[in-house]
Amino acid sequence: MSDDDPKKTRKEFDEAVNMTASELETWLDTDESREVGDKSGGGESTGHASGRHIIEILRTKKDDLTDADLAHMRKVVGYVKRHLAQKPSGEVADTPWRYSLMNWGHDPQK
């Protein structure tokens, strides 16, 4: 199966993103969400912007997803997999590691 297969992409995205659009929207409104991530140019972090795109994807019918949406979904899957592999030891509830993942739609405590 090709990495460009939309069905595979949707399946992997659905496995990686375990937050609902409403949960993610509420999370992105928090100070903790805005404080983590790479901020090129000092503005919004990459992960925070990604979270806003993920909300749009979650609220879009599967048949209406664009090639750009599918490309972002693959990016999300890759980020979540890489970041989960870097889990720090100890309690992670209030850590930048968890907050970064949550910006990308994945709460490791779920």
Phi and psi in radians as a Rosetta constraint file:
Dihedral C 1 N 2 CA 2 C 2 CIRCULARHARMONIC -1.337 0.35
Dihedral N 2 CA 2 C 2 N 3 CIRCULARHARMONIC 2.625 0.35
Dihedral C 2 N 3 CA 3 C 3 CIRCULARHARMONIC -1.102 0.35
Dihedral N 3 CA 3 C 3 N 4 CIRCULARHARMONIC -0.341 0.35
Dihedral C 3 N 4 CA 4 C 4 CIRCULARHARMONIC -1.530 0.35
Dihedral N 4 CA 4 C 4 N 5 CIRCULARHARMONIC 0.065 0.35
Dihedral C 4 N 5 CA 5 C 5 CIRCULARHARMONIC -1.219 0.35
Dihedral N 5 CA 5 C 5 N 6 CIRCULARHARMONIC 2.000 0.35
Dihedral C 5 N 6 CA 6 C 6 CIRCULARHARMONIC -1.038 0.35
Dihedral N 6 CA 6 C 6 N 7 CIRCULARHARMONIC -0.651 0.35
Dihedral C 6 N 7 CA 7 C 7 CIRCULARHARMONIC -1.122 0.35
Dihedral N 7 CA 7 C 7 N 8 CIRCULARHARMONIC -0.774 0.35
Dihedral C 7 N 8 CA 8 C 8 CIRCULARHARMONIC -1.138 0.35
Dihedral N 8 CA 8 C 8 N 9 CIRCULARHARMONIC -0.738 0.35
Dihedral C 8 N 9 CA 9 C 9 CIRCULARHARMONIC -1.047 0.35
Dihedral N 9 CA 9 C 9 N 10 CIRCULARHARMONIC -0.824 0.35
Dihedral C 9 N 10 CA 10 C 10 CIRCULARHARMONIC -1.083 0.35
Dihedral N 10 CA 10 C 10 N 11 CIRCULARHARMONIC -0.728 0.35
Dihedral C 10 N 11 CA 11 C 11 CIRCULARHARMONIC -1.091 0.35
Dihedral N 11 CA 11 C 11 N 12 CIRCULARHARMONIC -0.850 0.35
Dihedral C 11 N 12 CA 12 C 12 CIRCULARHARMONIC -1.134 0.35
Dihedral N 12 CA 12 C 12 N 13 CIRCULARHARMONIC -0.666 0.35
Dihedral C 12 N 13 CA 13 C 13 CIRCULARHARMONIC -1.113 0.35
Dihedral N 13 CA 13 C 13 N 14 CIRCULARHARMONIC -0.787 0.35
Dihedral C 13 N 14 CA 14 C 14 CIRCULARHARMONIC -1.097 0.35
Dihedral N 14 CA 14 C 14 N 15 CIRCULARHARMONIC -0.536 0.35
Dihedral C 14 N 15 CA 15 C 15 CIRCULARHARMONIC -1.330 0.35
Dihedral N 15 CA 15 C 15 N 16 CIRCULARHARMONIC -0.636 0.35
Dihedral C 15 N 16 CA 16 C 16 CIRCULARHARMONIC -1.354 0.35
Dihedral N 16 CA 16 C 16 N 17 CIRCULARHARMONIC -0.700 0.35
Dihedral C 16 N 17 CA 17 C 17 CIRCULARHARMONIC -1.613 0.35
Dihedral N 17 CA 17 C 17 N 18 CIRCULARHARMONIC 1.872 0.35
Dihedral C 17 N 18 CA 18 C 18 CIRCULARHARMONIC -1.914 0.35
Dihedral N 18 CA 18 C 18 N 19 CIRCULARHARMONIC 0.191 0.35
Dihedral C 18 N 19 CA 19 C 19 CIRCULARHARMONIC -1.850 0.35
Dihedral N 19 CA 19 C 19 N 20 CIRCULARHARMONIC 2.539 0.35
Dihedral C 19 N 20 CA 20 C 20 CIRCULARHARMONIC -1.358 0.35
Dihedral N 20 CA 20 C 20 N 21 CIRCULARHARMONIC 2.896 0.35
Dihedral C 20 N 21 CA 21 C 21 CIRCULARHARMONIC -1.021 0.35
Dihedral N 21 CA 21 C 21 N 22 CIRCULARHARMONIC -0.720 0.35
Dihedral C 21 N 22 CA 22 C 22 CIRCULARHARMONIC -1.149 0.35
Dihedral N 22 CA 22 C 22 N 23 CIRCULARHARMONIC -0.761 0.35
Dihedral C 22 N 23 CA 23 C 23 CIRCULARHARMONIC -1.076 0.35
Dihedral N 23 CA 23 C 23 N 24 CIRCULARHARMONIC -0.769 0.35
Dihedral C 23 N 24 CA 24 C 24 CIRCULARHARMONIC -1.171 0.35
Dihedral N 24 CA 24 C 24 N 25 CIRCULARHARMONIC -0.715 0.35
Dihedral C 24 N 25 CA 25 C 25 CIRCULARHARMONIC -1.072 0.35
Dihedral N 25 CA 25 C 25 N 26 CIRCULARHARMONIC -0.766 0.35
Dihedral C 25 N 26 CA 26 C 26 CIRCULARHARMONIC -1.098 0.35
Dihedral N 26 CA 26 C 26 N 27 CIRCULARHARMONIC -0.773 0.35
Dihedral C 26 N 27 CA 27 C 27 CIRCULARHARMONIC -1.060 0.35
Dihedral N 27 CA 27 C 27 N 28 CIRCULARHARMONIC -0.782 0.35
Dihedral C 27 N 28 CA 28 C 28 CIRCULARHARMONIC -1.129 0.35
Dihedral N 28 CA 28 C 28 N 29 CIRCULARHARMONIC -0.290 0.35
Dihedral C 28 N 29 CA 29 C 29 CIRCULARHARMONIC -1.465 0.35
Dihedral N 29 CA 29 C 29 N 30 CIRCULARHARMONIC -0.047 0.35
Dihedral C 29 N 30 CA 30 C 30 CIRCULARHARMONIC -1.539 0.35
Dihedral N 30 CA 30 C 30 N 31 CIRCULARHARMONIC 2.719 0.35
Dihedral C 30 N 31 CA 31 C 31 CIRCULARHARMONIC -1.104 0.35
Dihedral N 31 CA 31 C 31 N 32 CIRCULARHARMONIC -0.683 0.35
Dihedral C 31 N 32 CA 32 C 32 CIRCULARHARMONIC -1.033 0.35
Dihedral N 32 CA 32 C 32 N 33 CIRCULARHARMONIC -0.683 0.35
Dihedral C 32 N 33 CA 33 C 33 CIRCULARHARMONIC -1.119 0.35
Dihedral N 33 CA 33 C 33 N 34 CIRCULARHARMONIC -0.702 0.35
Dihedral C 33 N 34 CA 34 C 34 CIRCULARHARMONIC -1.338 0.35
Dihedral N 34 CA 34 C 34 N 35 CIRCULARHARMONIC -0.323 0.35
Dihedral C 34 N 35 CA 35 C 35 CIRCULARHARMONIC -1.475 0.35
Dihedral N 35 CA 35 C 35 N 36 CIRCULARHARMONIC -0.238 0.35
Dihedral C 35 N 36 CA 36 C 36 CIRCULARHARMONIC -1.897 0.35
Dihedral N 36 CA 36 C 36 N 37 CIRCULARHARMONIC 2.780 0.35
Dihedral C 36 N 37 CA 37 C 37 CIRCULARHARMONIC 1.773 0.35
Dihedral N 37 CA 37 C 37 N 38 CIRCULARHARMONIC 2.922 0.35
Dihedral C 37 N 38 CA 38 C 38 CIRCULARHARMONIC -1.377 0.35
Dihedral N 38 CA 38 C 38 N 39 CIRCULARHARMONIC 2.111 0.35
Dihedral C 38 N 39 CA 39 C 39 CIRCULARHARMONIC -1.982 0.35
Dihedral N 39 CA 39 C 39 N 40 CIRCULARHARMONIC 1.516 0.35
Dihedral C 39 N 40 CA 40 C 40 CIRCULARHARMONIC -1.259 0.35
Dihedral N 40 CA 40 C 40 N 41 CIRCULARHARMONIC 2.160 0.35
Dihedral C 40 N 41 CA 41 C 41 CIRCULARHARMONIC 1.470 0.35
Dihedral N 41 CA 41 C 41 N 42 CIRCULARHARMONIC 0.084 0.35
Dihedral C 41 N 42 CA 42 C 42 CIRCULARHARMONIC 1.399 0.35
Dihedral N 42 CA 42 C 42 N 43 CIRCULARHARMONIC 0.043 0.35
Dihedral C 42 N 43 CA 43 C 43 CIRCULARHARMONIC -1.621 0.35
Dihedral N 43 CA 43 C 43 N 44 CIRCULARHARMONIC -2.386 0.35
Dihedral C 43 N 44 CA 44 C 44 CIRCULARHARMONIC -1.229 0.35
Dihedral N 44 CA 44 C 44 N 45 CIRCULARHARMONIC 2.437 0.35
Dihedral C 44 N 45 CA 45 C 45 CIRCULARHARMONIC -1.233 0.35
Dihedral N 45 CA 45 C 45 N 46 CIRCULARHARMONIC 2.764 0.35
Dihedral C 45 N 46 CA 46 C 46 CIRCULARHARMONIC -1.012 0.35
Dihedral N 46 CA 46 C 46 N 47 CIRCULARHARMONIC -0.777 0.35
Dihedral C 46 N 47 CA 47 C 47 CIRCULARHARMONIC -1.156 0.35
Dihedral N 47 CA 47 C 47 N 48 CIRCULARHARMONIC -0.656 0.35
Dihedral C 47 N 48 CA 48 C 48 CIRCULARHARMONIC -1.136 0.35
Dihedral N 48 CA 48 C 48 N 49 CIRCULARHARMONIC -0.783 0.35
Dihedral C 48 N 49 CA 49 C 49 CIRCULARHARMONIC -1.098 0.35
Dihedral N 49 CA 49 C 49 N 50 CIRCULARHARMONIC -0.696 0.35
Dihedral C 49 N 50 CA 50 C 50 CIRCULARHARMONIC -1.048 0.35
Dihedral N 50 CA 50 C 50 N 51 CIRCULARHARMONIC -0.745 0.35
Dihedral C 50 N 51 CA 51 C 51 CIRCULARHARMONIC -1.017 0.35
Dihedral N 51 CA 51 C 51 N 52 CIRCULARHARMONIC -0.703 0.35
Dihedral C 51 N 52 CA 52 C 52 CIRCULARHARMONIC -1.121 0.35
Dihedral N 52 CA 52 C 52 N 53 CIRCULARHARMONIC -0.683 0.35
Dihedral C 52 N 53 CA 53 C 53 CIRCULARHARMONIC -1.185 0.35
Dihedral N 53 CA 53 C 53 N 54 CIRCULARHARMONIC -0.670 0.35
Dihedral C 53 N 54 CA 54 C 54 CIRCULARHARMONIC -1.069 0.35
Dihedral N 54 CA 54 C 54 N 55 CIRCULARHARMONIC -0.721 0.35
Dihedral C 54 N 55 CA 55 C 55 CIRCULARHARMONIC -1.004 0.35
Dihedral N 55 CA 55 C 55 N 56 CIRCULARHARMONIC -0.797 0.35
Dihedral C 55 N 56 CA 56 C 56 CIRCULARHARMONIC -1.053 0.35
Dihedral N 56 CA 56 C 56 N 57 CIRCULARHARMONIC -0.757 0.35
Dihedral C 56 N 57 CA 57 C 57 CIRCULARHARMONIC -1.090 0.35
Dihedral N 57 CA 57 C 57 N 58 CIRCULARHARMONIC -0.792 0.35
Dihedral C 57 N 58 CA 58 C 58 CIRCULARHARMONIC -1.090 0.35
Dihedral N 58 CA 58 C 58 N 59 CIRCULARHARMONIC -0.470 0.35
Dihedral C 58 N 59 CA 59 C 59 CIRCULARHARMONIC -1.663 0.35
Dihedral N 59 CA 59 C 59 N 60 CIRCULARHARMONIC 0.060 0.35
Dihedral C 59 N 60 CA 60 C 60 CIRCULARHARMONIC -1.762 0.35
Dihedral N 60 CA 60 C 60 N 61 CIRCULARHARMONIC 2.415 0.35
Dihedral C 60 N 61 CA 61 C 61 CIRCULARHARMONIC -1.091 0.35
Dihedral N 61 CA 61 C 61 N 62 CIRCULARHARMONIC 2.473 0.35
Dihedral C 61 N 62 CA 62 C 62 CIRCULARHARMONIC -0.903 0.35
Dihedral N 62 CA 62 C 62 N 63 CIRCULARHARMONIC -0.727 0.35
Dihedral C 62 N 63 CA 63 C 63 CIRCULARHARMONIC -1.252 0.35
Dihedral N 63 CA 63 C 63 N 64 CIRCULARHARMONIC -0.243 0.35
Dihedral C 63 N 64 CA 64 C 64 CIRCULARHARMONIC -1.738 0.35
Dihedral N 64 CA 64 C 64 N 65 CIRCULARHARMONIC 0.059 0.35
Dihedral C 64 N 65 CA 65 C 65 CIRCULARHARMONIC -1.195 0.35
Dihedral N 65 CA 65 C 65 N 66 CIRCULARHARMONIC 2.393 0.35
Dihedral C 65 N 66 CA 66 C 66 CIRCULARHARMONIC -1.566 0.35
Dihedral N 66 CA 66 C 66 N 67 CIRCULARHARMONIC 2.975 0.35
Dihedral C 66 N 67 CA 67 C 67 CIRCULARHARMONIC -1.061 0.35
Dihedral N 67 CA 67 C 67 N 68 CIRCULARHARMONIC -0.630 0.35
Dihedral C 67 N 68 CA 68 C 68 CIRCULARHARMONIC -1.152 0.35
Dihedral N 68 CA 68 C 68 N 69 CIRCULARHARMONIC -0.681 0.35
Dihedral C 68 N 69 CA 69 C 69 CIRCULARHARMONIC -1.098 0.35
Dihedral N 69 CA 69 C 69 N 70 CIRCULARHARMONIC -0.802 0.35
Dihedral C 69 N 70 CA 70 C 70 CIRCULARHARMONIC -1.100 0.35
Dihedral N 70 CA 70 C 70 N 71 CIRCULARHARMONIC -0.667 0.35
Dihedral C 70 N 71 CA 71 C 71 CIRCULARHARMONIC -1.126 0.35
Dihedral N 71 CA 71 C 71 N 72 CIRCULARHARMONIC -0.712 0.35
Dihedral C 71 N 72 CA 72 C 72 CIRCULARHARMONIC -1.175 0.35
Dihedral N 72 CA 72 C 72 N 73 CIRCULARHARMONIC -0.664 0.35
Dihedral C 72 N 73 CA 73 C 73 CIRCULARHARMONIC -1.052 0.35
Dihedral N 73 CA 73 C 73 N 74 CIRCULARHARMONIC -0.722 0.35
Dihedral C 73 N 74 CA 74 C 74 CIRCULARHARMONIC -1.138 0.35
Dihedral N 74 CA 74 C 74 N 75 CIRCULARHARMONIC -0.658 0.35
Dihedral C 74 N 75 CA 75 C 75 CIRCULARHARMONIC -1.104 0.35
Dihedral N 75 CA 75 C 75 N 76 CIRCULARHARMONIC -0.735 0.35
Dihedral C 75 N 76 CA 76 C 76 CIRCULARHARMONIC -1.085 0.35
Dihedral N 76 CA 76 C 76 N 77 CIRCULARHARMONIC -0.815 0.35
Dihedral C 76 N 77 CA 77 C 77 CIRCULARHARMONIC -1.022 0.35
Dihedral N 77 CA 77 C 77 N 78 CIRCULARHARMONIC -0.805 0.35
Dihedral C 77 N 78 CA 78 C 78 CIRCULARHARMONIC -1.086 0.35
Dihedral N 78 CA 78 C 78 N 79 CIRCULARHARMONIC -0.770 0.35
Dihedral C 78 N 79 CA 79 C 79 CIRCULARHARMONIC -1.090 0.35
Dihedral N 79 CA 79 C 79 N 80 CIRCULARHARMONIC -0.846 0.35
Dihedral C 79 N 80 CA 80 C 80 CIRCULARHARMONIC -1.064 0.35
Dihedral N 80 CA 80 C 80 N 81 CIRCULARHARMONIC -0.783 0.35
Dihedral C 80 N 81 CA 81 C 81 CIRCULARHARMONIC -1.066 0.35
Dihedral N 81 CA 81 C 81 N 82 CIRCULARHARMONIC -0.815 0.35
Dihedral C 81 N 82 CA 82 C 82 CIRCULARHARMONIC -1.114 0.35
Dihedral N 82 CA 82 C 82 N 83 CIRCULARHARMONIC -0.774 0.35
Dihedral C 82 N 83 CA 83 C 83 CIRCULARHARMONIC -1.209 0.35
Dihedral N 83 CA 83 C 83 N 84 CIRCULARHARMONIC -0.671 0.35
Dihedral C 83 N 84 CA 84 C 84 CIRCULARHARMONIC -1.077 0.35
Dihedral N 84 CA 84 C 84 N 85 CIRCULARHARMONIC -0.583 0.35
Dihedral C 84 N 85 CA 85 C 85 CIRCULARHARMONIC -1.215 0.35
Dihedral N 85 CA 85 C 85 N 86 CIRCULARHARMONIC -0.261 0.35
Dihedral C 85 N 86 CA 86 C 86 CIRCULARHARMONIC -1.806 0.35
Dihedral N 86 CA 86 C 86 N 87 CIRCULARHARMONIC 0.401 0.35
Dihedral C 86 N 87 CA 87 C 87 CIRCULARHARMONIC -0.983 0.35
Dihedral N 87 CA 87 C 87 N 88 CIRCULARHARMONIC 2.228 0.35
Dihedral C 87 N 88 CA 88 C 88 CIRCULARHARMONIC -1.309 0.35
Dihedral N 88 CA 88 C 88 N 89 CIRCULARHARMONIC 2.794 0.35
Dihedral C 88 N 89 CA 89 C 89 CIRCULARHARMONIC -1.378 0.35
Dihedral N 89 CA 89 C 89 N 90 CIRCULARHARMONIC 2.746 0.35
Dihedral C 89 N 90 CA 90 C 90 CIRCULARHARMONIC 1.536 0.35
Dihedral N 90 CA 90 C 90 N 91 CIRCULARHARMONIC -2.933 0.35
Dihedral C 90 N 91 CA 91 C 91 CIRCULARHARMONIC -1.218 0.35
Dihedral N 91 CA 91 C 91 N 92 CIRCULARHARMONIC 2.322 0.35
Dihedral C 91 N 92 CA 92 C 92 CIRCULARHARMONIC -2.009 0.35
Dihedral N 92 CA 92 C 92 N 93 CIRCULARHARMONIC 0.050 0.35
Dihedral C 92 N 93 CA 93 C 93 CIRCULARHARMONIC -0.936 0.35
Dihedral N 93 CA 93 C 93 N 94 CIRCULARHARMONIC -0.812 0.35
Dihedral C 93 N 94 CA 94 C 94 CIRCULARHARMONIC -2.009 0.35
Dihedral N 94 CA 94 C 94 N 95 CIRCULARHARMONIC 0.939 0.35
Dihedral C 94 N 95 CA 95 C 95 CIRCULARHARMONIC -2.071 0.35
Dihedral N 95 CA 95 C 95 N 96 CIRCULARHARMONIC 2.657 0.35
Dihedral C 95 N 96 CA 96 C 96 CIRCULARHARMONIC -1.001 0.35
Dihedral N 96 CA 96 C 96 N 97 CIRCULARHARMONIC -0.555 0.35
Dihedral C 96 N 97 CA 97 C 97 CIRCULARHARMONIC -1.023 0.35
Dihedral N 97 CA 97 C 97 N 98 CIRCULARHARMONIC -0.877 0.35
Dihedral C 97 N 98 CA 98 C 98 CIRCULARHARMONIC -1.157 0.35
Dihedral N 98 CA 98 C 98 N 99 CIRCULARHARMONIC -0.758 0.35
Dihedral C 98 N 99 CA 99 C 99 CIRCULARHARMONIC -1.077 0.35
Dihedral N 99 CA 99 C 99 N 100 CIRCULARHARMONIC -0.687 0.35
Dihedral C 99 N 100 CA 100 C 100 CIRCULARHARMONIC -1.088 0.35
Dihedral N 100 CA 100 C 100 N 101 CIRCULARHARMONIC -0.793 0.35
Dihedral C 100 N 101 CA 101 C 101 CIRCULARHARMONIC -1.068 0.35
Dihedral N 101 CA 101 C 101 N 102 CIRCULARHARMONIC -0.696 0.35
Dihedral C 101 N 102 CA 102 C 102 CIRCULARHARMONIC -1.130 0.35
Dihedral N 102 CA 102 C 102 N 103 CIRCULARHARMONIC -0.596 0.35
Dihedral C 102 N 103 CA 103 C 103 CIRCULARHARMONIC -1.060 0.35
Dihedral N 103 CA 103 C 103 N 104 CIRCULARHARMONIC -0.477 0.35
Dihedral C 103 N 104 CA 104 C 104 CIRCULARHARMONIC -1.675 0.35
Dihedral N 104 CA 104 C 104 N 105 CIRCULARHARMONIC 0.219 0.35
Dihedral C 104 N 105 CA 105 C 105 CIRCULARHARMONIC 1.552 0.35
Dihedral N 105 CA 105 C 105 N 106 CIRCULARHARMONIC 0.139 0.35
Dihedral C 105 N 106 CA 106 C 106 CIRCULARHARMONIC -2.135 0.35
Dihedral N 106 CA 106 C 106 N 107 CIRCULARHARMONIC 2.068 0.35
Dihedral C 106 N 107 CA 107 C 107 CIRCULARHARMONIC -1.774 0.35
Dihedral N 107 CA 107 C 107 N 108 CIRCULARHARMONIC 1.906 0.35
Dihedral C 107 N 108 CA 108 C 108 CIRCULARHARMONIC -1.169 0.35
Dihedral N 108 CA 108 C 108 N 109 CIRCULARHARMONIC -0.154 0.35
Dihedral C 108 N 109 CA 109 C 109 CIRCULARHARMONIC -1.630 0.35
Dihedral N 109 CA 109 C 109 N 110 CIRCULARHARMONIC 0.027 0.35
